[in-house]
Amino acid sequence: MTPSPEYLRMIAARNATETRLRELDRRLREAADRAVDSPAAHRGDSGWRKSDEAAYQAALAALRYRSRNEIGALTVKLDRQQAAIRAWLAKAGGHRAKRN
């Protein structure tokens, strides 16, 4: 069975939202990495210390807190899109079962 245009549109919208959420997370991680103020942490060797990791995690937490509205909105949107896809599949599956 060929997927309908409506189903493909819903999948594309969900994928775009997932991509936006992953991109936001990537940007926040990169910003947290830059916020670690330790030459050893940025040498590229095994110089990452426990204090560097603690600074990174603290910076990441602060950035995520500042971006909580955007993260929350994208997460809710993604959940809503997933529910719509599940409902559409259940409805489409129900129609197929009635025809057989």
LOZA-255875 format. One line per 4 residues: number of its first residue (from 1); for each residue x, y, z of N, C-alpha, C. Coordinates in steps of 0.2 Angstrom, whole numbers, plus 2048, in hexadecimal, padded with zeros to 3 digits. Example, Ala and Ser with C-alpha at 12.3 -4.5 7.8 and 13.67 -1.06 7.14 Angstrom:
2
1> 842 7E4 827 83E 7EA 827 842 7F0 827  840 7F5 823 844 7FB 824 840 800 827
***
This chain:
100
1> 804 7FA 800 800 800 800 804 806 800  803 80B 7FC 806 811 7FB 804 816 801  809 819 804 806 81E 80A 803 824 806  7FE 826 80A 7FA 82C 808 7FE 832 808
5> 7FC 837 804 800 83E 805 7FF 841 80C  7F9 840 80F 7F8 842 816 7FD 83F 81B  7FE 838 81A 802 835 81F 80A 837 81E  80C 838 817 812 83A 816 814 841 818
9> 80F 846 818 80F 84C 81B 810 84C 822  80C 848 826 80D 847 82D 814 845 82F  816 840 82B 81D 83D 82D 822 843 82C  822 846 826 827 84C 825 827 851 82A
13> 821 853 82C 820 858 832 823 855 838  822 84F 83A 825 84C 840 82C 84C 83F  82F 84A 83A 836 849 839 839 850 839  836 855 836 839 85C 837 839 85F 83E
17> 834 85D 842 834 85F 849 83A 85B 84D  83A 855 84B 840 851 84F 847 854 84D  847 856 847 84E 859 844 84F 860 848  84A 864 849 84A 86A 84C 84C 869 854
21> 849 864 857 84B 862 85E 852 860 85E  854 85B 85A 85B 859 85A 860 85E 859  85F 863 854 863 869 852 864 86D 858  85E 86F 85C 85E 873 862 863 870 867
25> 862 869 868 866 865 86D 86E 866 86B  86F 865 865 876 865 862 879 86C 863  875 871 862 878 878 863 879 87A 86A  874 877 86F 875 878 876 87C 874 878
29> 87D 86E 876 883 86B 878 889 86E 876  889 871 870 88F 874 86D 890 87B 871  88B 87E 873 88C 884 877 88E 882 87E  88C 87D 881 88E 87B 887 896 879 887
33> 898 876 881 89F 874 880 8A3 87A 880  8A1 87F 87D 8A5 885 87C 8A5 889 883  8A0 888 887 8A0 88B 88D 8A5 889 892  8A7 882 891 8AC 880 896 8B3 884 895
37> 8B5 887 89A 8BB 88B 89A 8C1 888 89C  8C3 883 898 8C9 87F 89A 8CD 87D 894  8D3 880 894 8D7 87E 88E 8D8 876 88D  8D8 873 893 8D9 86B 892 8D3 868 88F
41> 8CD 86B 890 8C7 868 88D 8C6 869 886  8CA 86E 883 8C9 86F 87C 8D0 86D 878  8D4 86A 87B 8DA 867 877 8D9 861 873  8D4 85E 874 8D2 858 870 8D5 852 873
45> 8D9 852 878 8DC 84C 87B 8D8 84A 881  8DB 846 885 8D7 843 88B 8D7 848 891  8D8 84E 88F 8D8 853 894 8D2 855 898  8CC 852 896 8C6 854 898 8C5 852 8A0
49> 8C5 856 8A4 8C5 855 8AB 8BE 854 8AE  8BD 852 8B4 8B7 851 8B7 8B4 858 8B8  8B8 85D 8BA 8B6 864 8BB 8B3 867 8B4  8B6 865 8AE 8B4 867 8A8 8AD 864 8A6
53> 8AC 85D 8A8 8A6 85A 8A7 8A0 85D 8AB  8A2 85F 8B1 89D 862 8B6 89B 869 8B3  8A0 86D 8B0 89F 873 8AD 89A 873 8A7  89C 86E 8A3 898 86C 89D 891 86B 89F
57> 890 866 8A3 889 864 8A5 885 86A 8A8  889 86E 8AC 885 874 8AF 883 879 8AA  888 87A 8A5 886 87F 89F 881 87C 89B  881 875 89A 87C 872 896 875 873 899
61> 875 872 8A0 86F 872 8A4 86C 87A 8A3  870 87E 8A4 86E 885 8A4 86B 887 89D  86F 885 898 86C 886 891 866 883 88F  865 87D 892 85F 879 891 859 87D 895
65> 85B 87F 89B 856 883 89F 854 889 89B  858 88D 898 857 893 894 853 891 88E  854 88B 88B 850 889 885 84A 885 887  848 885 88D 843 880 88F 83C 881 88B
69> 83A 887 88A 834 889 886 834 886 87F  83A 887 87C 83A 884 875 83B 87C 875  83F 87A 87A 83F 872 87A 838 86F 87C  835 873 881 82E 870 883 829 871 87D
73> 829 876 879 825 877 874 826 872 86E  82C 871 86D 82E 86C 867 82C 864 86A  82D 863 870 82C 85C 873 824 85B 873  820 860 875 819 85F 875 817 85F 86D
77> 819 863 869 818 862 862 819 85B 85F  81F 859 861 821 852 85F 81C 84D 861  81A 84D 868 816 848 86B 80F 849 867  80D 84F 866 806 850 862 806 84D 85B
81> 80C 84E 858 80D 84B 851 80D 843 851  811 841 856 811 839 857 80A 836 858  806 83A 85C 7FF 837 85E 7FB 838 858  7FC 83D 854 7F8 83E 84E 7F9 838 849
85> 800 837 848 802 831 844 7FF 82B 846  7FF 829 84D 7FD 823 84F 7F5 823 84E  7F2 828 84F 7EA 828 84E 7E9 827 847  7EC 82A 842 7EB 829 83B 7EC 822 839
89> 7F2 81F 83C 7F3 818 83A 7EE 814 83D  7EB 815 843 7E6 811 846 7E0 811 842  7DE 818 840 7D8 819 83C 7D9 815 835  7DF 816 832 7E0 813 82B 7E0 80B 82C
93> 7E3 809 831 7E2 802 832 7DB 7FF 833  7D7 803 837 7D0 801 838 7CC 801 831  7CE 806 82D 7CA 806 826 7CC 800 822  7D3 7FE 822 7D5 7F8 81E 7D1 7F2 821
97> 7D1 7F2 827 7CE 7EC 82A 7C7 7EB 828  7C3 7F0 828 7BC 7F0 826 7BB 7EE 81F  7C0 7F0 81B 7BF 7EF 814 7C0 7E7 812  7C4 7E4 816 7C6 7DD 815 7C1 7D8 817
***
